[in-house]
Amino acid sequence: MKTVIEQFDQTIPDGALVKFQELLDELERWNKKVNLTAIRGREEMVTAHLLDSLVARPLLKGRRILDVGTGAGFPGLPLAIAESEREFDLVDSNNKKIMFVQHAAGLLGLDNVNAVKARTEDYAPGYRFDTVIARAVATVPRLLELAGHHVGEDGVFVALKGRNPTEELEALPREWAAEVTPLKVPGLEDGSRHAVLLRRA
């Protein structure tokens, strides 16, 4: 794993590699008993869970980050390990997945993670976020319906997608402006990952 992350062109904080390793160990362990993710092979986990989460790191803005539909904690947990000075709220309505996220955050000593079982549209933390991030949850217009209200006035919504979602962006509400950035994930073919950065127009 160390070699793959070194190719990744990111500065990884001290101790983060060990935590990444422990996170995937724990995910494998839980996956044998509870179906958290369809991805089982370790190498595939490194690419599809770890690197595919960390690729969003340069797109984060501000201190408060909300990961909507986090599932088993991706991209939120790897980002929280790499960005310990930021606060992460990880929200999902699936109880067993949020139980895993809470367990993993406790095990790894991630004091900057708040894992919440809730539907995104019902979540009411009492404040808005500098960055809202979602990975493969829904179409871009639907994501904005569900979670656009969580984005602070000058914040950004980062929607992590596969191919460039041109058709989805045609249905974008007028009050949002989108910028699409291709992402390069080691182990995945070029052009297979994009981020849509959404800001209030």
N, CA, C and O of each residue as an XYZ file, in Angstrom:
804
protein
N       0.821     -1.211      0.000
C       0.000      0.000      0.000
C       0.858      1.266      0.000
O       0.527      2.257     -0.652
N       1.969      1.214      0.746
C       2.842      2.383      0.869
C       3.289      2.870     -0.516
O       3.259      4.067     -0.803
N       3.705      1.926     -1.366
C       4.189      2.278     -2.707
C       3.090      2.955     -3.513
O       3.327      3.961     -4.181
N       1.881      2.395     -3.444
C       0.761      2.957     -4.212
C       0.477      4.380     -3.762
O       0.253      5.261     -4.591
N       0.485      4.610     -2.457
C       0.182      5.953     -1.947
C       1.317      6.921     -2.272
O       1.076      8.104     -2.510
N       2.543      6.425     -2.283
C       3.668      7.295     -2.656
C       3.545      7.782     -4.106
O       3.975      8.889     -4.431
N       2.954      6.947     -4.978
C       2.760      7.352     -6.389
C       1.706      8.443     -6.492
O       1.549      9.071     -7.539
N       0.990      8.662     -5.407
C      -0.232      9.428     -5.448
C      -0.024     10.933     -5.387
O      -0.964     11.704     -5.579
N       1.207     11.349     -5.121
C       1.529     12.764     -5.157
C       0.761     13.564     -4.090
O       0.289     14.671     -4.348
N       0.647     12.978     -2.883
C       0.072     13.714     -1.753
C       0.996     13.530     -0.558
O       1.607     12.476     -0.388
N       1.090     14.559      0.259
C       1.852     14.425      1.501
C       0.941     13.779      2.531
O      -0.100     14.326      2.896
N       1.351     12.608      2.992
C       0.537     11.872      3.959
C       1.112     12.121      5.361
O       2.309     11.924      5.572
N       0.285     12.548      6.317
C       0.806     12.834      7.663
C       1.376     11.589      8.351
O       1.027     10.460      8.007
N       2.246     11.817      9.316
C       2.826     10.714     10.095
C       1.716      9.875     10.718
O       0.739     10.407     11.244
N       1.881      8.566     10.649
C       0.926      7.671     11.288
C      -0.295      7.357     10.437
O      -1.050      6.440     10.760
N      -0.505      8.112      9.338
C      -1.717      7.915      8.531
C      -1.704      6.571      7.800
O      -2.739      5.915      7.680
N      -0.531      6.165      7.315
C      -0.442      4.889      6.580
C      -0.903      3.722      7.440
O      -1.629      2.840      6.982
N      -0.467      3.734      8.695
C      -0.860      2.668      9.631
C      -2.373      2.684      9.820
O      -3.014      1.634      9.855
N      -2.939      3.886      9.942
C      -4.394      3.996     10.141
C      -5.161      3.541      8.887
O      -6.203      2.895      8.996
N      -4.646      3.877      7.713
C      -5.291      3.403      6.471
C      -5.335      1.871      6.466
O      -6.349      1.254      6.141
N      -4.196      1.289      6.838
C      -4.058     -0.167      6.890
C      -5.076     -0.771      7.877
O      -5.765     -1.742      7.564
N      -5.148     -0.174      9.065
C      -6.067     -0.666     10.101
C      -7.524     -0.528      9.656
O      -8.352     -1.397      9.928
N      -7.822      0.572      8.971
C      -9.190      0.791      8.482
C      -9.595     -0.319      7.511
O     -10.694     -0.864      7.610
N      -8.713     -0.649      6.582
C      -9.037     -1.699      5.611
C      -9.067     -3.080      6.270
O      -9.881     -3.923      5.894
N      -8.189     -3.318      7.249
C      -8.217     -4.584      8.006
C      -9.587     -4.763      8.656
O     -10.197     -5.830      8.584
N     -10.051     -3.689      9.291
C     -11.320     -3.734     10.016
C     -12.494     -3.903      9.051
O     -13.452     -4.622      9.335
N     -12.401     -3.229      7.911
C     -13.453     -3.347      6.893
C     -13.551     -4.799      6.402
O     -14.645     -5.340      6.242
N     -12.394     -5.415      6.170
C     -12.369     -6.832      5.738
C     -12.980     -7.731      6.816
O     -13.736     -8.655      6.519
N     -12.639     -7.441      8.061
C     -13.121     -8.258      9.179
C     -14.648     -8.169      9.297
O     -15.329     -9.187      9.424
N     -15.167     -6.954      9.255
C     -16.615     -6.755      9.360
C     -17.346     -7.318      8.141
O     -18.444     -7.863      8.251
N     -16.713     -7.174      6.988
C     -17.352     -7.627      5.738
C     -17.652     -9.118      5.749
O     -18.574     -9.579      5.077
N     -16.866     -9.871      6.518
C     -17.096    -11.328      6.585
C     -18.404    -11.639      7.313
O     -19.040    -12.663      7.064
N     -18.796    -10.731      8.220
C     -20.006    -10.981      9.018
C     -21.184    -10.120      8.562
O     -22.332    -10.565      8.557
N     -20.878     -8.893      8.183
C     -21.922     -7.926      7.819
C     -21.588     -7.419      6.424
O     -20.449     -7.029      6.167
N     -22.545     -7.417      5.534
C     -22.243     -6.977      4.172
C     -22.184     -5.451      4.100
O     -23.217     -4.791      3.982
N     -20.970     -4.893      4.170
C     -20.811     -3.439      4.145
C     -20.530     -2.922      2.740
O     -21.000     -1.849      2.361
N     -19.764     -3.684      1.974
C     -19.352     -3.241      0.640
C     -19.138     -4.457     -0.252
O     -18.719     -5.518      0.211
N     -19.430     -4.290     -1.528
C     -19.284     -5.402     -2.486
C     -17.813     -5.657     -2.817
O     -17.459     -6.719     -3.329
N     -16.974     -4.684     -2.521
C     -15.544     -4.819     -2.850
C     -14.860     -5.619     -1.750
O     -14.863     -5.216     -0.587
N     -14.274     -6.757     -2.122
C     -13.707     -7.685     -1.123
C     -12.183     -7.770     -1.175
O     -11.529     -7.855     -0.135
N     -11.612     -7.745     -2.394
C     -10.159     -7.930     -2.534
C      -9.402     -6.736     -1.985
O      -9.813     -5.590     -2.167
N      -8.289     -7.009     -1.308
C      -7.524     -5.946     -0.653
C      -7.022     -4.896     -1.665
O      -7.127     -3.692     -1.429
N      -6.485     -5.371     -2.773
C      -5.938     -4.438     -3.769
C      -7.036     -3.512     -4.302
O      -6.841     -2.309     -4.476
N      -8.201     -4.126     -4.555
C      -9.335     -3.353     -5.064
C      -9.820     -2.347     -4.012
O     -10.234     -1.235     -4.342
N      -9.761     -2.763     -2.735
C     -10.147     -1.848     -1.651
C      -9.229     -0.619     -1.613
O      -9.686      0.511     -1.440
N      -7.930     -0.867     -1.777
C      -6.968      0.247     -1.756
C      -7.320      1.246     -2.853
O      -7.340      2.455     -2.619
N      -7.603      0.724     -4.070
C      -7.915      1.612     -5.195
C      -9.287      2.251     -5.042
O      -9.418      3.475     -5.078
N     -10.320      1.407     -4.869
C     -11.702      1.882     -4.974
C     -12.216      2.568     -3.709
O     -13.148      3.369     -3.776
N     -11.611      2.257     -2.552
C     -12.065      2.911     -1.316
C     -11.078      3.990     -0.866
O     -11.460      5.134     -0.620
N      -9.817      3.609     -0.764
C      -8.832      4.506     -0.172
C      -8.417      5.624     -1.144
O      -8.604      6.807     -0.860
N      -7.851      5.227     -2.292
C      -7.345      6.237     -3.233
C      -8.486      7.039     -3.843
O      -8.358      8.239     -4.086
N      -9.615      6.353     -4.088
C     -10.766      7.033     -4.684
C     -11.384      8.037     -3.706
O     -12.139      8.921     -4.113
N     -11.062      7.899     -2.418
C     -11.478      8.890     -1.413
C     -10.444     10.018     -1.324
O     -10.795     11.198     -1.347
N      -9.174      9.639     -1.223
C      -8.102     10.631     -1.029
C      -7.954     11.574     -2.218
O      -7.445     12.685     -2.073
N      -8.397     11.134     -3.392
C      -8.282     11.973     -4.592
C      -9.064     13.283     -4.414
O      -8.784     14.280     -5.080
N     -10.040     13.262     -3.511
C     -10.856     14.470     -3.288
C     -10.200     15.450     -2.310
O     -10.695     16.561     -2.116
N      -9.108     15.045     -1.708
C      -8.495     15.858     -0.645
C      -8.185     17.302     -1.071
O      -8.491     18.230     -0.322
N      -7.580     17.518     -2.261
C      -7.273     18.903     -2.655
C      -8.525     19.757     -2.914
O      -8.430     20.978     -3.030
N      -9.695     19.112     -3.005
C     -10.930     19.850     -3.323
C     -11.658     20.331     -2.067
O     -12.604     21.114     -2.154
N     -11.214     19.859     -0.899
C     -11.866     20.263      0.353
C     -11.595     21.731      0.635
O     -10.523     22.262      0.343
N     -12.611     22.366      1.216
C     -12.477     23.786      1.540
C     -12.948     23.989      2.967
O     -13.950     23.404      3.377
N     -12.236     24.816      3.735
C     -12.696     25.175      5.079
C     -12.509     24.066      6.109
O     -11.832     23.070      5.858
N     -13.121     24.260      7.265
C     -12.877     23.375      8.403
C     -13.955     22.313      8.577
O     -13.666     21.186      8.978
N     -15.206     22.680      8.272
C     -16.320     21.751      8.507
C     -16.699     21.024      7.233
O     -17.059     21.642      6.230
N     -16.613     19.691      7.285
C     -16.892     18.863      6.099
C     -18.043     17.910      6.419
O     -18.069     17.291      7.483
N     -18.990     17.800      5.492
C     -20.090     16.845      5.628
C     -20.002     15.820      4.501
O     -19.988     16.182      3.325
N     -19.942     14.536      4.868
C     -19.947     13.436      3.887
C     -21.342     12.825      3.909
O     -21.721     12.172      4.881
N     -22.111     13.035      2.836
C     -23.497     12.541      2.812
C     -23.567     11.183      2.114
O     -22.933     10.967      1.081
N     -24.349     10.271      2.697
C     -24.428      8.918      2.147
C     -23.072      8.242      2.227
O     -22.603      7.644      1.259
N     -22.443      8.344      3.401
C     -21.051      7.895      3.566
C     -20.887      6.378      3.429
O     -19.780      5.900      3.179
N     -21.981      5.611      3.590
C     -21.858      4.149      3.512
C     -20.965      3.642      4.633
O     -21.202      3.923      5.808
N     -19.927      2.886      4.255
C     -18.999      2.356      5.261
C     -17.890      3.359      5.612
O     -16.849      2.990      6.155
N     -18.142      4.641      5.285
C     -17.187      5.684      5.710
C     -16.289      6.222      4.614
O     -15.201      6.727      4.889
N     -16.740      6.118      3.371
C     -15.913      6.602      2.258
C     -16.681      7.642      1.454
O     -17.823      7.401      1.063
N     -16.069      8.791      1.204
C     -14.663      9.144      1.397
C     -14.295      9.689      2.785
O     -13.130     10.001      3.031
N     -15.282      9.809      3.700
C     -15.042     10.545      4.942
C     -13.915     10.054      5.824
O     -13.105     10.856      6.289
N     -13.842      8.727      6.071
C     -12.816      8.227      7.011
C     -11.382      8.436      6.495
O     -10.552      8.957      7.240
N     -11.058      8.048      5.241
C      -9.694      8.316      4.771
C      -9.352      9.813      4.787
O      -8.223     10.192      5.099
N     -10.334     10.659      4.447
C     -10.080     12.104      4.449
C      -9.860     12.609      5.868
O      -9.016     13.477      6.093
N     -10.612     12.073      6.828
C     -10.449     12.489      8.228
C      -9.088     12.059      8.777
O      -8.500     12.758      9.603
N      -8.589     10.904      8.315
C      -7.255     10.451      8.743
C      -6.186     11.399      8.190
O      -5.243     11.771      8.889
N      -6.354     11.780      6.921
C      -5.342     12.615      6.258
C      -5.436     14.086      6.659
O      -4.461     14.827      6.534
N      -6.611     14.514      7.142
C      -6.853     15.935      7.436
C      -7.348     16.081      8.880
O      -8.507     16.421      9.121
N      -6.462     15.821      9.821
C      -6.888     15.742     11.225
C      -7.318     17.095     11.800
O      -7.981     17.135     12.837
N      -6.952     18.208     11.143
C      -7.333     19.525     11.672
C      -8.741     19.937     11.224
O      -9.254     20.971     11.651
N      -9.360     19.123     10.361
C     -10.722     19.426      9.907
C     -11.731     18.549     10.648
O     -11.406     17.458     11.116
N     -12.964     19.054     10.743
C     -14.045     18.321     11.421
C     -14.935     17.661     10.375
O     -15.353     18.316      9.420
N     -15.232     16.373     10.541
C     -16.018     15.628      9.558
C     -17.294     15.070     10.183
O     -17.242     14.374     11.197
N     -18.440     15.379      9.572
C     -19.696     14.720      9.918
C     -19.976     13.695      8.826
O     -20.052     14.051      7.650
N     -20.129     12.432      9.199
C     -20.398     11.352      8.233
C     -21.822     10.869      8.471
O     -22.144     10.374      9.551
N     -22.675     11.013      7.458
C     -24.096     10.736      7.632
C     -24.556      9.640      6.679
O     -24.232      9.657      5.492
N     -25.317      8.685      7.216
C     -25.929      7.641      6.387
C     -27.152      7.110      7.119
O     -27.203      7.128      8.349
N     -28.137      6.639      6.363
C     -29.357      6.138      7.006
C     -29.271      4.644      7.315
O     -30.161      4.085      7.956
N     -28.184      3.995      6.851
C     -28.033      2.554      7.057
C     -27.354      2.295      8.412
O     -26.198      2.665      8.618
N     -28.080      1.664      9.313
C     -27.607      1.499     10.682
C     -26.300      0.706     10.786
O     -25.377      1.121     11.487
N     -26.220     -0.450     10.078
C     -25.009     -1.280     10.234
C     -23.769     -0.559      9.684
O     -22.659     -0.739     10.185
N     -23.980      0.262      8.642
C     -22.826      0.991      8.079
C     -22.366      2.085      9.036
O     -21.167      2.280      9.234
N     -23.319      2.794      9.627
C     -22.943      3.842     10.584
C     -22.325      3.227     11.848
O     -21.432      3.819     12.454
N     -22.796      2.051     12.240
C     -22.168      1.363     13.378
C     -20.701      1.058     13.075
O     -19.837      1.201     13.940
N     -20.433      0.639     11.843
C     -19.037      0.384     11.455
C     -18.227      1.678     11.488
O     -17.106      1.699     11.995
N     -18.797      2.757     10.947
C     -18.084      4.045     10.915
C     -17.752      4.502     12.340
O     -16.634      4.941     12.611
N     -18.725      4.396     13.243
C     -18.497      4.789     14.646
C     -17.404      3.924     15.278
O     -16.526      4.424     15.981
N     -17.476      2.623     15.013
C     -16.484      1.692     15.547
C     -15.088      2.022     15.013
O     -14.124      2.096     15.775
N     -14.993      2.218     13.692
C     -13.690      2.489     13.062
C     -13.112      3.816     13.563
O     -11.915      3.905     13.837
N     -13.951      4.838     13.684
C     -13.477      6.148     14.167
C     -12.938      6.023     15.591
O     -11.916      6.621     15.928
N     -13.633      5.237     16.431
C     -13.173      5.024     17.812
C     -11.865      4.253     17.851
O     -10.940      4.614     18.577
N     -11.798      3.186     17.060
C     -10.611      2.335     17.009
C      -9.373      3.115     16.560
O      -8.277      2.919     17.083
N      -9.571      4.007     15.576
C      -8.449      4.756     15.000
C      -8.186      6.066     15.733
O      -7.279      6.814     15.369
N      -8.981      6.343     16.769
C      -8.772      7.577     17.540
C      -9.067      8.834     16.740
O      -8.387      9.848     16.897
N     -10.082      8.771     15.880
C     -10.418      9.934     15.047
C     -11.415     10.832     15.788
O     -12.629     10.702     15.629
N     -10.872     11.744     16.601
C     -11.721     12.657     17.375
C     -12.423     13.677     16.488
O     -13.347     14.363     16.927
N     -11.975     13.774     15.223
C     -12.549     14.766     14.309
C     -13.689     14.184     13.472
O     -14.108     14.795     12.489
N     -14.198     12.994     13.858
C     -15.291     12.354     13.112
C     -16.533     12.252     13.988
O     -16.475     11.795     15.130
N     -17.655     12.688     13.429
C     -18.959     12.552     14.071
C     -19.815     11.716     13.117
O     -20.190     12.194     12.046
N     -20.125     10.478     13.495
C     -20.903      9.580     12.626
C     -22.360      9.600     13.056
O     -22.675      9.383     14.226
N     -23.249      9.861     12.099
C     -24.663     10.068     12.437
C     -25.559      9.205     11.565
O     -25.428      9.194     10.341
N     -26.480      8.475     12.210
C     -27.484      7.726     11.452
C     -28.656      8.663     11.190
O     -29.408      9.006     12.102
N     -28.802      9.072      9.932
C     -29.896      9.978      9.563
C     -30.043      9.994      8.058
O     -29.104      9.680      7.327
N     -31.229     10.362      7.598
C     -31.389     10.651      6.181
C     -30.811     12.048      5.961
O     -31.023     12.951      6.770
N     -30.089     12.214      4.874
C     -29.405     13.489      4.610
C     -30.359     14.667      4.674
O     -30.044     15.710      5.248
N     -31.546     14.486      4.070
C     -32.498     15.607      3.998
C     -33.074     15.964      5.368
O     -33.570     17.073      5.567
N     -33.007     15.010      6.324
C     -33.550     15.269      7.671
C     -32.475     15.711      8.669
O     -32.800     16.159      9.768
N     -31.223     15.589      8.298
C     -30.132     15.898      9.230
C     -30.149     17.394      9.557
O     -30.189     18.227      8.652
N     -30.118     17.733     10.844
C     -30.202     19.141     11.245
C     -29.174     19.447     12.325
O     -29.518     19.516     13.505
N     -27.915     19.633     11.933
C     -26.865     19.848     12.944
C     -26.876     21.244     13.558
O     -26.215     21.487     14.567
N     -27.632     22.168     12.945
C     -27.674     23.524     13.509
C     -26.644     24.458     12.898
O     -26.528     25.608     13.321
N     -25.900     23.989     11.920
C     -24.935     24.831     11.208
C     -24.762     24.264      9.799
O     -25.166     23.139      9.504
N     -24.149     25.082      8.941
C     -23.884     24.605      7.581
C     -22.391     24.321      7.417
O     -21.598     24.582      8.322
N     -22.021     23.791      6.271
C     -20.672     23.247      6.096
C     -19.883     23.996      5.020
O     -20.446     24.536      4.068
N     -18.562     24.010      5.205
C     -17.671     24.624      4.204
C     -17.599     23.749      2.954
O     -17.552     24.244      1.827
N     -17.592     22.426      3.186
C     -17.601     21.470      2.068
C     -18.617     20.378      2.368
O     -18.624     19.800      3.454
N     -19.471     20.105      1.395
C     -20.324     18.917      1.452
C     -19.813     17.996      0.346
O     -19.599     18.441     -0.782
N     -19.618     16.725      0.662
C     -19.066     15.793     -0.319
C     -19.944     14.554     -0.401
O     -20.482     14.099      0.609
N     -20.089     14.010     -1.600
C     -20.891     12.795     -1.790
C     -20.246     11.973     -2.889
O     -19.762     12.509     -3.887
N     -20.248     10.663     -2.690
C     -19.636      9.774     -3.678
C     -20.691      8.788     -4.170
O     -21.203      7.977     -3.398
N     -21.009      8.862     -5.451
C     -21.887      7.869     -6.093
C     -23.210      7.649     -5.359
O     -23.678      6.517     -5.238
N     -23.804      8.732     -4.872
C     -25.043      8.587     -4.105
C     -26.268      8.741     -5.015
O     -27.199      7.938     -4.941
N     -26.271      9.767     -5.871
C     -27.436     10.047     -6.720
C     -26.996     10.968     -7.852
O     -25.823     11.330     -7.942
N     -27.934     11.345     -8.713
C     -27.601     12.312     -9.770
C     -27.283     13.652     -9.121
O     -27.658     13.893     -7.974
N     -26.596     14.521     -9.847
C     -26.204     15.818     -9.280
C     -27.432     16.654     -8.879
O     -27.445     17.187     -7.770
N     -28.467     16.796     -9.732
C     -29.636     17.574     -9.288
C     -30.292     16.978     -8.034
O     -30.731     17.715     -7.151
N     -30.355     15.652     -7.961
C     -30.954     14.994     -6.792
C     -30.107     15.241     -5.530
O     -30.648     15.465     -4.447
N     -28.783     15.198     -5.685
C     -27.888     15.478     -4.558
C     -28.153     16.868     -3.990
O     -28.185     17.065     -2.775
N     -28.343     17.828     -4.894
C     -28.599     19.200     -4.437
C     -29.940     19.290     -3.715
O     -30.078     20.029     -2.741
N     -30.926     18.536     -4.195
C     -32.231     18.487     -3.512
C     -32.069     17.964     -2.089
O     -32.636     18.503     -1.138
N     -31.275     16.892     -1.968
C     -31.116     16.221     -0.676
C     -30.233     17.002      0.293
O     -30.500     17.052      1.493
N     -29.179     17.611     -0.246
C     -28.143     18.127      0.662
C     -27.633     19.522      0.324
O     -26.731     20.023      0.994
N     -28.190     20.154     -0.697
C     -27.717     21.500     -1.070
C     -27.854     22.502      0.062
O     -27.043     23.419      0.190
N     -28.907     22.323      0.905
C     -29.141     23.266      2.015
C     -28.063     23.173      3.096
O     -27.977     24.049      3.956
N     -27.242     22.122      3.060
C     -26.167     21.987      4.056
C     -24.915     22.787      3.680
O     -24.007     22.945      4.497
N     -24.868     23.291      2.439
C     -23.663     24.005      1.971
C     -23.706     25.449      2.459
O     -24.678     26.162      2.213
N     -22.657     25.876      3.148
C     -22.566     27.262      3.631
C     -22.551     28.254      2.477
O     -22.367     27.875      1.321
N     -22.748     29.533      2.803
C     -22.883     30.591      1.783
C     -21.734     30.574      0.768
O     -21.966     30.668     -0.437
N     -20.507     30.455      1.254
C     -19.343     30.441      0.341
C     -18.783     29.035      0.197
O     -17.646     28.851     -0.239
N     -19.591     28.040      0.567
C     -19.090     26.663      0.561
C     -19.137     26.023     -0.822
O     -19.548     26.635     -1.807
N     -18.699     24.770     -0.853
C     -18.666     24.012     -2.118
C     -19.273     22.633     -1.876
O     -19.088     22.025     -0.822
N     -19.998     22.162     -2.878
C     -20.526     20.796     -2.866
C     -19.663     20.011     -3.853
O     -19.614     20.340     -5.039
N     -18.989     18.981     -3.365
C     -18.129     18.153     -4.217
C     -18.858     16.838     -4.487
O     -19.003     16.005     -3.592
N     -19.313     16.659     -5.726
C     -19.986     15.409     -6.108
C     -18.977     14.555     -6.875
O     -18.546     14.918     -7.969
N     -18.609     13.420     -6.288
C     -17.635     12.528     -6.929
C     -18.382     11.562     -7.837
O     -19.266     10.828     -7.394
N     -18.013     11.575     -9.114
C     -18.742     10.803    -10.112
C     -17.764      9.938    -10.914
O     -16.546     10.079    -10.797
N     -18.321      9.051    -11.721
C     -17.502      8.264    -12.648
C     -17.212      9.108    -13.879
O     -16.409     10.040    -13.830
N     -17.865      8.779    -14.972
C     -17.690      9.564    -16.211
C     -18.250     10.971    -16.023
O     -19.030     11.226    -15.106
N     -17.841     11.876    -16.905
C     -18.334     13.247    -16.866
C     -19.866     13.261    -17.006
O     -20.383     12.844    -18.043
N     -20.602     13.733    -15.983
C     -22.070     13.607    -16.000
C     -22.756     14.747    -16.758
O     -23.571     15.471    -16.186
N     -22.432     14.905    -18.026
C     -22.919     16.042    -18.833
C     -24.430     16.194    -18.780
O     -24.942     17.294    -18.574
N     -25.149     15.076    -18.967
C     -26.617     15.160    -19.004
C     -27.190     15.615    -17.660
O     -28.138     16.399    -17.609
N     -26.601     15.113    -16.579
C     -27.084     15.515    -15.247
C     -26.934     17.025    -15.055
O     -27.785     17.674    -14.446
N     -25.842     17.569    -15.582
C     -25.566     18.990    -15.360
C     -26.517     19.880    -16.156
O     -26.724     21.044    -15.812
N     -27.094     19.325    -17.223
C     -28.072     20.104    -18.001
C     -29.337     20.361    -17.177
O     -30.073     21.315    -17.430
N     -29.574     19.495    -16.187
C     -30.783     19.648    -15.354
C     -30.485     20.375    -14.041
O     -31.284     20.328    -13.106
N     -29.354     21.033    -13.975
C     -28.927     21.709    -12.741
C     -29.826     22.910    -12.429
O     -30.142     23.683    -13.333
N     -30.239     23.082    -11.184
C     -31.028     24.279    -10.831
C     -30.220     25.553    -11.135
O     -28.994     25.573    -11.022
N     -30.939     26.606    -11.522
C     -30.287     27.839    -11.967
C     -29.395     28.485    -10.909
O     -28.428     29.180    -11.224
N     -29.752     28.233     -9.628
C     -28.988     28.929     -8.570
C     -27.631     28.281     -8.282
O     -26.891     28.753     -7.419
N     -27.302     27.201     -9.000
C     -26.008     26.538     -8.789
C     -25.155     26.596    -10.056
O     -25.655     26.446    -11.171
N     -23.848     26.818     -9.855
C     -22.899     26.790    -10.973
C     -21.975     25.595    -10.789
O     -21.538     25.309     -9.674
N     -21.677     24.895    -11.881
C     -20.873     23.659    -11.786
C     -19.570     23.785    -12.560
O     -19.499     24.409    -13.619
N     -18.547     23.171    -11.990
C     -17.245     23.067    -12.672
C     -16.829     21.604    -12.553
O     -16.838     21.036    -11.461
N     -16.465     21.001    -13.682
C     -16.111     19.574    -13.672
C     -14.597     19.421    -13.758
O     -13.949     20.015    -14.620
N     -14.044     18.618    -12.853
C     -12.597     18.378    -12.809
C     -12.324     16.888    -12.975
O     -12.856     16.087    -12.206
N     -11.506     16.484    -13.964
C     -11.138     15.065    -14.040
C     -10.210     14.703    -12.879
O      -9.383     15.515    -12.464
N     -10.348     13.500    -12.365
C      -9.529     13.034    -11.242
C      -8.687     11.842    -11.691
O      -9.147     10.988    -12.449
N      -7.455     11.803    -11.212
C      -6.597     10.680    -11.582
C      -6.380      9.780    -10.373
O      -5.739     10.174     -9.398
N      -6.917      8.576    -10.448
C      -6.779      7.607     -9.361
C      -5.867      6.487     -9.842
O      -6.202      5.811    -10.815
N      -4.705      6.263     -9.183
C      -3.826      5.167     -9.579
C      -4.592      3.840     -9.600
O      -5.288      3.503     -8.643
N      -4.456      3.097    -10.695
C      -5.147      1.804    -10.792
C      -6.458      1.897    -11.548
O      -7.031      0.872    -11.917
N      -6.947      3.119    -11.788
C      -8.178      3.280    -12.574
C      -7.845      4.004    -13.877
O      -6.953      4.852    -13.919
N      -8.572      3.659    -14.935
C      -8.227      4.258    -16.232
C      -8.541      5.754    -16.247
O      -9.467      6.213    -15.577
N      -7.762      6.502    -17.017
C      -7.980      7.944    -17.145
C      -9.389      8.194    -17.672
O      -9.886      7.463    -18.529
N     -10.014      9.228    -17.152
C     -11.358      9.585    -17.626
C     -12.472      8.848    -16.919
O     -13.649      9.073    -17.200
N     -12.098      7.945    -15.980
C     -13.149      7.161    -15.311
C     -13.636      7.803    -14.007
O     -14.575      7.306    -13.385
N     -13.004      8.902    -13.595
C     -13.404      9.595    -12.372
C     -13.418     11.109    -12.595
O     -12.501     11.681    -13.184
N     -14.487     11.736    -12.105
C     -14.609     13.193    -12.202
C     -15.187     13.735    -10.900
O     -15.895     13.034    -10.178
N     -14.873     14.987    -10.618
C     -15.532     15.682     -9.506
C     -16.318     16.841    -10.092
O     -15.826     17.579    -10.945
N     -17.543     16.987     -9.621
C     -18.340     18.153     -9.991
C     -18.328     19.090     -8.786
O     -18.804     18.738     -7.706
N     -17.778     20.288     -8.985
C     -17.717     21.280     -7.897
C     -18.876     22.239     -8.087
O     -18.972     22.929     -9.102
N     -19.752     22.271     -7.101
C     -20.981     23.067     -7.190
C     -20.924     24.215     -6.201
O     -20.692     24.017     -5.009
N     -21.138     25.420     -6.715
C     -21.179     26.612     -5.843
C     -22.432     27.401     -6.165
O     -22.963     27.324     -7.273
N     -22.896     28.155     -5.194
C     -24.073     29.004     -5.445
C     -23.734     30.050     -6.488
O     -22.725     30.744     -6.366
N     -24.559     30.168     -7.504
C     -24.283     31.099     -8.615
C     -24.492     32.530     -8.137
O     -24.315     33.471     -8.910
